[in-house]
């Protein structure tokens, strides 16, 4: 009996152990699940959420220090030191800023200098600091500080205009928010541990200020206010804004490698403007454009002036050096030429170079604005048409650049040219290569033309001509049709394809006259790159409608005296 009792007792004991172990495993699994949910909940918590759960004395470091650390201690000490900083810095700023402003001085101003410069009684506030681990690299440390300044400085500029007028201009009510980048590089074993400091305004979030003529009205001199404001903004934008950086050597050495370096070129074709605002009381504006990536005088390009025209056709090519395509942008300003007086701004626009694909021509229409910093109004000021091509250094051979006169050379022609470089250099001193060839234009069809006749129809035909040569042809008339089909081909001998334009005008034929339906203007850039293509184009000036074309280019080369 005792033997069987032992067996039964052992069985129950074993079963109990199995049940207990299974239950323990279930409980353990539930605890793990609840713990995972708790950890996930903590992971989703913000700094503010965690501060609600913990008293201040138990804050861990990840609660106290977020990505941007606060700098209350620095601001409190800066407020105490500010009167002394103001006195010491004012003269230093005067001596260093005057030459900088001189570089960006507009043509309407003959001279400028500071008559007064104090920083006021309000110290700037540093609102955060962070270390950029990814930007730092192995050989340096990169730090960013965010600064806010609603200052009350007393800054007076004595300005003399080209017409002999002297104006004391006060700059007041400055409001600024920006992020400064400090790079401590290279790291060395000597005290203080780094050889130089590079500093730059990495991002300008806000910059507002007002201009006032002491004892007068700034609006009494048209264009002066805009010119001075652009000068100040351009100086800040170009002289210290990233990728530009200032380098202060701490230890002796050559730190030129830290300076900003060119990394590519930007080819810009300023094609045309459309529906520009009229700034003249009598007649129409005389528009010209100013373009830049960096607004220094030697890097700023100015187009020709088109007199008495709100739809100017410039068709001009410019080239710019690019240092950082990820942060830089192209700026265009369109002015009305006023002769000896200050030109009046019609509008301005920008496009980020990061929007461009290297080696690909981008065709864009940019809407003109009153101001790129603060949108003062929403008035329509017109548009500008640009073709843009960014070419990074080192990959030029793989990019088909229509602005490079050698892009159409065959392998044999390139071999002959490279083997005769000395002769080519002599030739290039007197001549330059232009692109010459034959352009075939097939006017296929038009769709959805607007009705211009009383019967709700139109009798359309197309006039096709080249702008530079003036060669002009026209299609046959298609009677009573809003979707005409022509399928007619015309060949044009083009002497300078990079600077010529194709213009098509759709007209309505009438027994007693003719009415223009719409216009299509295009450069030859695309057909030079692609060789041939078919596409549709909208008609400017028409309520509706588009025209379908087929273009083909057969190239030759020619030398021309400059």
C-alpha positions as CSV (number, residue, x, y, z in Angstrom):
1,X,0.0,0.0,0.0
2,X,2.7,2.4,0.9
3,X,4.3,1.7,-2.5
4,X,1.1,2.6,-4.4
5,X,0.6,5.6,-2.1
6,X,4.0,6.8,-3.0
7,X,3.3,6.5,-6.7
8,X,0.0,8.4,-6.3
9,X,1.6,11.1,-4.2
10,X,4.4,11.4,-6.7
11,X,2.0,11.7,-9.6
12,X,0.0,14.5,-7.9
13,X,3.2,16.2,-6.9
14,X,4.5,16.1,-10.5
15,X,1.2,17.3,-11.9
16,X,1.3,20.1,-9.3
17,X,4.8,21.1,-10.3
18,X,3.8,21.1,-14.0
19,X,0.6,23.2,-13.4
20,X,2.6,25.6,-11.2
21,X,5.4,26.0,-13.8
22,X,2.8,26.6,-16.6
23,X,1.0,29.2,-14.5
24,X,4.3,30.9,-13.6
25,X,5.2,31.0,-17.3
26,X,1.8,32.6,-18.2
27,X,2.2,35.2,-15.4
28,X,5.8,35.9,-16.5
29,X,4.6,36.3,-20.1
30,X,1.9,38.7,-19.0
31,X,4.4,40.7,-17.0
32,X,6.7,40.9,-20.0
33,X,3.8,42.1,-22.2
34,X,2.8,44.8,-19.7
35,X,6.4,45.9,-19.3
36,X,6.8,46.2,-23.1
37,X,3.6,48.3,-23.2
38,X,5.0,50.5,-20.4
39,X,8.4,50.9,-22.1
40,X,6.6,51.8,-25.4
41,X,4.5,54.4,-23.5
42,X,7.6,56.0,-22.0
43,X,9.2,56.0,-25.5
44,X,6.3,58.1,-26.7
45,X,6.5,60.6,-23.8
46,X,7.6,64.1,-24.4
47,X,9.9,66.1,-22.0
48,X,6.8,67.9,-20.7
49,X,5.0,64.6,-20.0
50,X,7.9,63.3,-18.0
51,X,8.1,66.4,-15.9
52,X,4.5,65.9,-14.9
53,X,5.4,62.5,-13.4
54,X,8.7,63.4,-11.6
55,X,9.5,66.1,-9.1
56,X,12.4,68.4,-10.2
57,X,15.0,66.9,-7.8
58,X,14.5,63.5,-9.5
59,X,14.8,64.7,-13.1
60,X,17.1,62.4,-15.1
61,X,19.5,64.1,-17.6
62,X,17.4,63.2,-20.6
63,X,14.5,65.2,-19.1
64,X,16.7,68.2,-18.2
65,X,18.6,68.3,-21.5
66,X,16.7,67.9,-24.7
67,X,18.4,68.3,-28.1
68,X,18.6,72.0,-27.6
69,X,19.9,73.0,-24.2
70,X,18.7,76.1,-22.5
71,X,21.1,79.0,-21.8
72,X,19.4,80.9,-19.0
73,X,22.8,81.2,-17.2
74,X,24.4,82.7,-20.2
75,X,21.6,85.2,-20.8
76,X,21.7,86.4,-17.2
77,X,25.4,87.1,-17.3
78,X,25.1,88.7,-20.8
79,X,22.5,91.2,-19.5
80,X,25.0,92.3,-16.8
81,X,27.8,92.6,-19.2
82,X,25.8,94.2,-22.1
83,X,26.6,97.9,-21.3
84,X,30.3,97.1,-21.5
85,X,29.9,94.9,-24.6
86,X,28.0,97.7,-26.3
87,X,30.7,100.2,-25.7
88,X,33.5,97.8,-26.8
89,X,31.7,96.4,-29.8
90,X,30.2,99.5,-31.4
91,X,33.5,100.9,-32.7
92,X,34.6,97.4,-33.8
93,X,31.3,96.9,-35.7
94,X,31.6,100.4,-37.3
95,X,35.1,99.7,-38.6
96,X,34.3,96.2,-39.9
97,X,30.7,96.7,-41.3
98,X,31.3,99.9,-43.3
99,X,33.6,98.1,-45.8
100,X,31.2,95.2,-46.0
101,X,28.2,97.5,-46.8
102,X,30.4,99.2,-49.4
103,X,30.6,96.0,-51.4
104,X,26.9,95.8,-51.7
105,X,26.2,99.5,-52.2
106,X,23.6,100.0,-54.9
107,X,24.5,102.2,-57.9
108,X,22.1,105.0,-56.9
109,X,24.1,105.6,-53.7
110,X,27.6,107.3,-54.2
111,X,28.8,106.9,-50.6
112,X,27.7,105.8,-47.1
113,X,29.2,105.8,-43.6
114,X,28.0,105.5,-40.0
115,X,27.5,108.7,-38.1
116,X,26.1,106.9,-35.1
117,X,26.3,103.3,-34.0
118,X,25.3,101.9,-30.6
119,X,23.7,98.6,-29.8
120,X,21.1,100.0,-27.4
121,X,20.1,98.7,-23.9
122,X,18.5,95.4,-24.8
123,X,20.9,92.4,-24.8
124,X,20.3,89.5,-27.3
125,X,18.9,86.3,-25.8
126,X,20.4,82.9,-26.6
127,X,17.5,80.5,-26.7
128,X,19.3,77.2,-27.2
129,X,22.5,75.4,-28.0
130,X,23.2,72.0,-29.6
131,X,26.1,69.9,-30.8
132,X,25.9,68.4,-34.3
133,X,27.5,65.0,-34.1
134,X,27.0,64.1,-37.7
135,X,28.3,67.5,-38.9
136,X,31.3,67.5,-36.6
137,X,33.3,64.6,-38.0
138,X,36.5,63.2,-36.6
139,X,38.6,66.4,-36.8
140,X,36.3,69.0,-35.3
141,X,33.3,70.0,-33.2
142,X,30.3,71.7,-34.7
143,X,28.0,73.7,-32.4
144,X,24.9,75.7,-33.2
145,X,23.4,78.5,-31.0
146,X,20.0,80.1,-31.6
147,X,19.8,83.8,-30.9
148,X,16.9,86.2,-30.6
149,X,17.3,90.0,-30.5
150,X,14.5,92.6,-30.3
151,X,16.9,95.4,-30.0
152,X,16.7,99.2,-29.7
153,X,20.0,100.2,-31.3
154,X,20.8,103.7,-32.5
155,X,22.2,103.3,-36.0
156,X,22.4,106.3,-38.4
157,X,23.8,106.0,-41.9
158,X,24.9,109.2,-43.7
159,X,24.1,108.4,-47.4
160,X,24.8,110.5,-50.5
161,X,23.0,109.7,-53.7
162,X,24.2,110.1,-57.3
163,X,22.0,113.1,-57.8
164,X,23.8,114.9,-54.9
165,X,21.2,114.4,-52.2
166,X,22.5,113.7,-48.6
167,X,20.2,111.7,-46.3
168,X,20.7,110.7,-42.6
169,X,19.0,107.3,-42.5
170,X,18.1,105.8,-39.1
171,X,17.9,102.0,-38.8
172,X,15.6,101.1,-35.9
173,X,13.2,98.5,-34.4
174,X,15.5,95.6,-35.3
175,X,13.9,92.2,-34.7
176,X,16.1,89.2,-35.5
177,X,16.0,85.4,-34.9
178,X,18.7,83.2,-36.3
179,X,20.9,80.2,-35.8
180,X,24.7,80.7,-35.7
181,X,27.1,77.8,-36.5
182,X,30.5,77.5,-34.8
183,X,33.0,75.0,-36.0
184,X,36.0,74.2,-33.8
185,X,38.5,72.7,-36.3
186,X,41.1,71.2,-36.4
187,X,41.3,69.6,-33.0
188,X,44.9,69.7,-31.7
189,X,46.8,68.6,-28.5
190,X,47.8,72.2,-27.7
191,X,45.7,74.4,-25.5
192,X,42.8,75.3,-26.0
193,X,42.4,72.1,-28.0
194,X,41.5,73.6,-31.5
195,X,43.4,75.6,-34.1
196,X,40.6,77.8,-35.4
197,X,37.0,78.8,-35.1
198,X,34.7,79.1,-38.2
199,X,31.5,81.0,-37.6
200,X,28.5,81.6,-39.8
201,X,24.8,82.5,-39.8
202,X,23.5,79.0,-40.6
203,X,19.8,80.1,-40.8
204,X,18.1,83.4,-40.7
205,X,14.5,82.8,-39.4
206,X,13.5,86.5,-39.0
207,X,15.0,89.9,-39.8
208,X,12.8,93.0,-39.6
209,X,13.8,96.6,-39.3
210,X,12.5,100.0,-40.2
211,X,14.2,102.9,-42.0
212,X,13.6,106.5,-41.3
213,X,15.0,109.8,-42.6
214,X,15.9,112.0,-39.7
215,X,14.0,115.2,-40.2
216,X,12.4,114.1,-43.5
217,X,10.4,111.5,-45.4
218,X,12.1,108.5,-47.0
219,X,9.2,108.2,-49.6
220,X,10.1,111.6,-51.0
221,X,13.0,109.9,-52.9
222,X,11.5,107.0,-54.9
223,X,13.5,103.7,-54.8
224,X,16.0,104.8,-52.1
225,X,14.2,102.9,-49.3
226,X,14.1,99.6,-51.3
227,X,17.7,100.1,-52.4
228,X,19.0,100.6,-48.8
229,X,16.9,97.7,-47.4
230,X,18.2,95.4,-50.2
231,X,21.8,96.5,-49.4
232,X,21.4,95.6,-45.7
233,X,19.8,92.2,-46.4
234,X,22.3,91.4,-49.2
235,X,25.2,92.2,-46.9
236,X,23.9,89.9,-44.2
237,X,22.8,87.2,-46.7
238,X,26.2,87.0,-48.4
239,X,28.9,88.1,-46.0
240,X,28.2,85.7,-43.1
241,X,25.3,83.4,-44.1
242,X,26.1,79.8,-44.6
243,X,27.9,78.4,-46.7
244,X,30.0,81.6,-46.3
245,X,32.0,81.4,-43.1
246,X,34.5,83.6,-41.2
247,X,37.6,81.9,-39.9
248,X,39.3,83.1,-36.7
249,X,42.8,81.6,-36.2
250,X,43.5,80.7,-32.6
251,X,46.8,78.9,-33.1
252,X,49.3,79.8,-35.9
253,X,48.8,77.8,-39.0
254,X,47.2,77.7,-42.5
255,X,43.5,77.2,-42.3
256,X,42.6,78.2,-45.9
257,X,41.2,74.7,-46.5
258,X,38.3,75.6,-44.1
259,X,37.1,78.4,-46.4
260,X,34.1,77.9,-48.7
261,X,35.1,76.4,-52.1
262,X,33.3,76.3,-55.5
263,X,31.8,73.0,-56.2
264,X,30.0,73.7,-59.5
265,X,28.5,76.2,-62.0
266,X,25.0,77.3,-62.6
267,X,24.0,78.3,-66.1
268,X,20.9,80.5,-66.3
269,X,19.1,81.6,-69.4
270,X,16.8,84.6,-68.7
271,X,14.2,84.0,-71.3
272,X,11.3,86.4,-70.9
273,X,8.9,88.2,-68.6
274,X,5.1,88.2,-68.7
275,X,2.5,90.6,-67.5
276,X,4.8,92.8,-65.5
277,X,3.4,95.5,-63.3
278,X,3.5,98.9,-64.9
279,X,5.4,101.5,-62.8
280,X,5.2,104.4,-65.2
281,X,2.3,106.9,-65.3
282,X,3.0,107.6,-69.0
283,X,3.8,104.7,-71.2
284,X,5.0,101.3,-69.9
285,X,7.8,100.1,-67.6
286,X,11.4,99.7,-69.0
287,X,12.3,96.4,-67.3
288,X,15.7,94.9,-66.7
289,X,16.7,92.0,-64.4
290,X,19.4,91.6,-61.8
291,X,20.4,88.0,-61.0
292,X,22.8,86.5,-58.4
293,X,23.6,83.5,-56.2
294,X,25.8,85.7,-54.0
295,X,25.0,89.4,-54.3
296,X,28.5,90.9,-54.5
297,X,29.1,93.3,-57.3
298,X,31.5,91.0,-59.2
299,X,29.0,88.1,-59.0
300,X,25.8,90.0,-59.8
301,X,24.6,89.9,-63.4
302,X,22.4,92.5,-65.0
303,X,20.3,92.0,-68.2
304,X,19.7,94.6,-70.9
305,X,16.8,97.0,-70.5
306,X,13.7,96.4,-72.7
307,X,12.1,99.8,-73.2
308,X,8.4,100.4,-72.9
309,X,7.4,96.7,-72.5
310,X,5.5,94.7,-70.0
311,X,6.2,91.4,-71.8
312,X,10.0,91.7,-72.3
313,X,12.0,89.0,-74.2
314,X,15.6,89.0,-72.9
315,X,16.9,85.6,-74.0
316,X,20.3,86.2,-72.2
317,X,22.6,83.7,-70.7
318,X,24.6,84.0,-67.4
319,X,26.9,81.8,-65.5
320,X,27.3,81.6,-61.7
321,X,29.7,79.9,-59.3
322,X,28.1,77.6,-56.7
323,X,29.6,76.7,-53.3
324,X,26.8,74.8,-51.7
325,X,23.8,73.6,-53.8
326,X,22.0,72.3,-50.7
327,X,21.6,75.8,-49.1
328,X,22.1,78.4,-51.8
329,X,19.5,79.8,-54.2
330,X,19.2,81.9,-57.3
331,X,17.6,85.3,-56.8
332,X,16.2,87.5,-59.5
333,X,15.0,91.1,-59.2
334,X,13.1,92.9,-61.9
335,X,13.4,96.7,-62.0
336,X,11.9,99.5,-64.0
337,X,14.7,101.7,-65.3
338,X,14.2,105.3,-64.3
339,X,17.4,106.8,-65.8
340,X,19.4,108.9,-63.4
341,X,16.9,108.2,-60.6
342,X,16.8,105.1,-58.5
343,X,15.3,102.2,-60.4
344,X,11.9,101.0,-59.0
345,X,11.5,97.4,-58.0
346,X,8.8,95.6,-60.0
347,X,9.2,92.3,-58.1
348,X,11.6,89.5,-57.1
349,X,11.7,85.7,-56.9
350,X,14.0,82.9,-55.7
351,X,14.6,79.3,-56.6
352,X,16.6,76.9,-54.3
353,X,19.4,75.2,-56.1
354,X,18.5,72.0,-54.2
355,X,15.4,71.9,-56.5
356,X,17.7,71.3,-59.5
357,X,18.8,67.9,-60.7
358,X,22.5,68.0,-61.7
359,X,22.9,67.9,-65.5
360,X,19.2,68.4,-66.2
361,X,17.8,71.6,-67.6
362,X,14.9,72.9,-65.5
363,X,12.4,75.2,-67.3
364,X,10.5,77.3,-64.7
365,X,8.2,80.3,-64.5
366,X,8.7,82.2,-61.3
367,X,6.0,84.5,-59.8
368,X,7.3,87.9,-58.8
369,X,6.8,89.0,-55.2
370,X,7.2,92.4,-53.5
371,X,9.5,91.0,-50.8
372,X,11.2,87.6,-50.3
373,X,11.5,88.1,-46.5
374,X,8.0,89.4,-45.5
375,X,5.1,89.1,-47.8
376,X,3.7,92.6,-47.6
377,X,1.0,92.1,-50.2
378,X,-0.5,89.6,-52.6
379,X,-0.6,91.8,-55.6
380,X,0.1,90.1,-58.9
381,X,3.4,91.5,-60.3
382,X,4.0,89.3,-63.3
383,X,6.3,86.3,-64.0
384,X,9.7,85.5,-65.3
385,X,10.8,82.5,-67.4
386,X,14.1,80.9,-66.7
387,X,16.1,77.8,-67.9
388,X,18.5,76.5,-65.3
389,X,21.3,74.0,-65.5
390,X,23.5,73.0,-62.5
391,X,26.8,71.3,-63.4
392,X,28.9,70.0,-60.5
393,X,32.7,69.9,-61.0
394,X,34.1,66.5,-61.9
395,X,31.2,65.2,-63.9
396,X,31.1,67.7,-66.7
397,X,32.0,65.0,-69.3
398,X,28.9,63.1,-68.5
399,X,26.6,66.1,-68.7
400,X,25.3,67.3,-72.1
401,X,25.5,71.1,-71.5
402,X,24.1,73.1,-74.4
403,X,25.9,76.2,-73.1
404,X,29.2,74.4,-73.7
405,X,30.1,75.0,-77.3
406,X,31.9,71.6,-77.5
407,X,28.9,69.5,-76.5
408,X,28.0,68.6,-80.1
409,X,31.6,67.7,-81.2
410,X,32.0,64.2,-82.5
411,X,34.7,61.9,-81.1
412,X,36.9,62.7,-84.1
413,X,36.4,66.4,-83.7
414,X,37.3,66.2,-80.0
415,X,40.5,64.2,-80.9
416,X,41.5,66.8,-83.5
417,X,40.8,69.6,-81.1
418,X,42.7,68.0,-78.1
419,X,45.7,67.3,-80.4
420,X,45.9,70.9,-81.6
421,X,45.4,72.7,-78.3
422,X,48.1,75.3,-79.0
423,X,46.5,76.3,-82.3
424,X,43.1,76.2,-80.6
425,X,44.3,78.6,-77.9
426,X,45.4,81.1,-80.6
427,X,42.1,80.8,-82.3
428,X,40.1,81.2,-79.1
429,X,41.9,84.6,-78.5
430,X,40.2,86.0,-81.7
431,X,37.1,83.8,-82.1
432,X,34.7,81.7,-80.2
433,X,32.6,78.7,-81.3
434,X,28.9,79.1,-81.8
435,X,26.2,76.5,-82.5
436,X,24.9,76.5,-86.1
437,X,22.5,74.2,-87.7
438,X,19.1,73.5,-89.2
439,X,15.9,73.6,-87.2
440,X,12.9,71.7,-88.6
441,X,9.6,72.8,-87.2
442,X,6.5,70.7,-87.8
443,X,3.2,72.4,-86.9
444,X,1.0,69.4,-86.3
445,X,-2.3,70.6,-84.8
446,X,-3.9,72.9,-82.3
447,X,-6.7,72.0,-79.8
448,X,-9.4,73.8,-77.9
449,X,-8.8,77.2,-79.6
450,X,-11.1,80.0,-78.4
451,X,-14.0,81.1,-80.7
452,X,-13.4,84.5,-82.2
453,X,-16.1,84.6,-84.9
454,X,-19.7,85.5,-84.3
455,X,-20.7,82.0,-85.4
456,X,-18.6,80.5,-82.6
457,X,-15.8,79.3,-84.9
458,X,-12.3,80.5,-86.0
459,X,-10.2,80.4,-89.2
460,X,-6.8,79.7,-87.7
461,X,-3.3,79.8,-89.2
462,X,0.1,79.9,-87.6
463,X,3.0,82.3,-88.3
464,X,6.4,80.8,-87.5
465,X,9.5,82.8,-87.3
466,X,13.0,83.0,-85.8
467,X,13.7,86.0,-83.6
468,X,17.3,86.8,-84.6
469,X,17.2,86.2,-88.3
470,X,13.6,87.4,-88.7
471,X,12.8,84.5,-91.1
472,X,9.1,84.1,-91.2
473,X,6.7,81.5,-92.7
474,X,3.0,80.7,-92.2
475,X,0.7,77.7,-92.5
476,X,-2.4,77.4,-94.5
477,X,-5.7,78.6,-93.2
478,X,-8.1,76.0,-91.8
479,X,-11.6,77.4,-92.1
480,X,-14.2,77.2,-89.3
481,X,-12.3,75.0,-86.9
482,X,-11.3,75.2,-83.3
483,X,-9.1,72.0,-83.5
484,X,-7.2,72.6,-86.8
485,X,-4.7,70.1,-88.2
486,X,-1.9,71.5,-90.4
487,X,1.0,68.9,-90.4
488,X,3.3,71.3,-92.2
489,X,7.1,71.3,-91.8
490,X,9.4,74.3,-92.2
491,X,13.2,74.4,-92.1
492,X,15.2,77.3,-90.7
493,X,19.0,77.8,-91.0
494,X,20.0,79.0,-87.5
495,X,23.3,80.9,-87.1
496,X,23.4,81.1,-83.3
497,X,21.1,78.5,-81.7
498,X,22.1,79.3,-78.1
499,X,20.8,82.9,-78.5
500,X,18.0,82.5,-80.9
501,X,14.3,81.9,-80.2
502,X,11.4,80.3,-82.0
503,X,8.1,82.3,-82.0
504,X,4.7,81.0,-83.1
505,X,1.7,83.2,-83.4
506,X,-1.8,81.7,-84.0
507,X,-4.1,84.1,-85.9
508,X,-7.7,84.1,-87.0
509,X,-8.0,84.9,-90.7
510,X,-10.7,87.2,-91.8
511,X,-11.7,88.8,-95.1
512,X,-11.4,92.3,-93.7
513,X,-8.5,91.7,-91.2
514,X,-7.0,89.3,-88.8
515,X,-7.0,88.8,-85.0
516,X,-4.3,87.3,-82.9
517,X,-5.4,84.3,-80.9
518,X,-2.3,83.5,-78.9
519,X,1.5,83.2,-78.9
520,X,4.1,80.6,-78.0
521,X,7.7,81.6,-77.4
522,X,10.5,79.1,-76.8
523,X,14.3,78.8,-76.7
524,X,16.1,76.1,-78.6
525,X,17.8,74.6,-75.5
526,X,15.6,71.5,-75.3
527,X,15.9,70.5,-79.0
528,X,19.7,71.1,-78.8
529,X,19.9,68.6,-75.9
530,X,17.4,66.0,-77.1
531,X,17.9,66.3,-80.9
532,X,14.2,65.9,-81.6
533,X,11.0,65.8,-79.6
534,X,7.2,66.3,-79.9
535,X,5.2,68.1,-77.3
536,X,2.3,70.5,-76.8
537,X,2.6,74.1,-75.7
538,X,0.0,76.4,-74.2
539,X,-0.9,79.6,-76.0
540,X,-0.1,82.8,-74.1
541,X,-2.7,85.5,-74.4
542,X,-5.5,83.0,-75.3
543,X,-8.3,82.0,-73.0
544,X,-7.7,78.4,-74.0
545,X,-5.9,76.3,-76.4
546,X,-2.6,74.6,-77.1
547,X,-0.4,73.8,-80.1
548,X,1.4,70.5,-80.8
549,X,4.8,70.7,-82.4
550,X,7.5,68.4,-83.6
551,X,11.1,69.9,-83.5
552,X,14.3,68.4,-84.9
553,X,17.8,69.8,-84.8
554,X,20.7,69.0,-87.3
555,X,23.9,70.6,-85.9
556,X,27.0,72.1,-87.5
557,X,29.8,74.1,-86.0
558,X,31.0,77.6,-86.9
559,X,33.6,80.1,-85.7
560,X,32.7,83.7,-85.3
561,X,34.6,86.8,-84.4
562,X,33.6,88.1,-80.9
